[in-house]
């Protein structure tokens, strides 16, 4: 007799492996750790089923908890393009369609949130492919897991995108502070130098070096404007 179902403990193991490994490797891990053989398609179907259930569960509104919290948190938001595969729906619902022939490959931006107290090497991560409002909510939930409270100051570092600064202000209010990271500051200053002078000219390099120094901890940040051409 062959059992066609998967018990709850088995489903839990499959979902656990599916969270950090491609679908094709889940059977291998199951065989290695539990001595159980389950085909890859069944494993992936179970992973997607539980993921959909989680997504459909109502979520409580993210909010700052009633506690003092840690003194300070460092937060960051950044995006990364990830490959996605989508299956287009067939117009003919009565016919059996090979979904592989409707496959569309593309790219979508995943936005990653990272929060940790100063000096910590175990940050809390959050990720979403949703709009800015959802990214801000994910950042807030991540900060709560990292120790956010009513007295916590949040220092956010990012590439300078206006929507990120807006979300930091919206989620943390007066307790949130936004700073463009030094790498992107130099990137923007380089573009400004190339616009004002000839590309890679001596004057552009000299101005960039001075402006970058003024933006560094050893310089006076408020004097950057004076260094502009």
Steps between C-alpha positions, in 0.01 A plus 500: 500500500635843404416808703412797277495762775763680706466525877527835676852425636610403148348817355680702765832344400430562130414867559809541717724370223306696237573826681871479427544262206370466141210262448720247323719459809220445753465123423875458542492668842197297608674177401822603674346614829185288532537212255170597332452526125265769368509629142604861434163605354315383813751678725467827312120474494499468880739796541283723278182391676632600842648823361159594360335421833746727680445778247123482542514519880389843630794696634479732799597858425867562565557739788767598750450292818444654842851451636819703529687281254870517420668840492581498128446296186673519163271431203553462128284442193638389166362339188614209289362371170395135513393276209136396503296255294131564442247276328248686285140384531344339193201669338346162430394371842348183357817374334788340683799726442866421553589779743867469408416656163354809667806557717629857513841579648571844640651698785351650814658716768517347848549757775698385800485655847777455755492619861740444791630674813845660468775240531269205435604241242158330492267741316131436444393482135173565323415490131212579268431564133215735589463879463672760723226491766544125538879542512461754782274265694750218452776728630293582808425133573869420458596780738253371762667158484839671545389675820313815395318688776357840583841642593701341217679724250512353150792595275413402142764481228419459131571613145305826523175394329232748606241228571733331749552825692122552497438151643757551777324822597154344476582186701722646773409870513737716703687186612611426145805658335599446137850520353624434146786249517848623410533276194194651334597851607827459309309351206269802483787744543687330217203550269476865607872553433474348153207729422680815613832419338631274227476130581802378704654849493749609763259764632220242541727258689628778727148621579383143567789435738427818696123443509543137607736601778248756626234225506721260691504488882820704500341783301222748565180371340336844493784634285434266207290767328796739505708247307246477217597669172 
